[in-house]
Amino acid sequence: MKFLIALFAVLFLVLQYKLWFQSDSVIASIQLHREVVKEQKVNDQLSERNQKLVAKIYDLQHTKASTEALAREHIGMIKPGEQYYQFVKTEK
């Protein structure tokens, strides 16, 4: 009888070890869930950024005002008859 109890105790400990500490254990599942949540947050941020970029591309393709604004901002283009002023900061 003592042998049977010892056998069940060892079997119980082995199963508990597998349950808590092996690669497909409860602890590994919790860590994997945390990583999935973190990656989902990153994916949401990237998806939001992509939506903004798609909206900007659509705006640039379909409106003349946004194209003009972008050309004025980044290239310094001006319309005929306009005067361009550039303000330069001086170091003191």
Helices and strands as residue ranges (DSSP letters): H 2-21, H 26-62, H 64-74
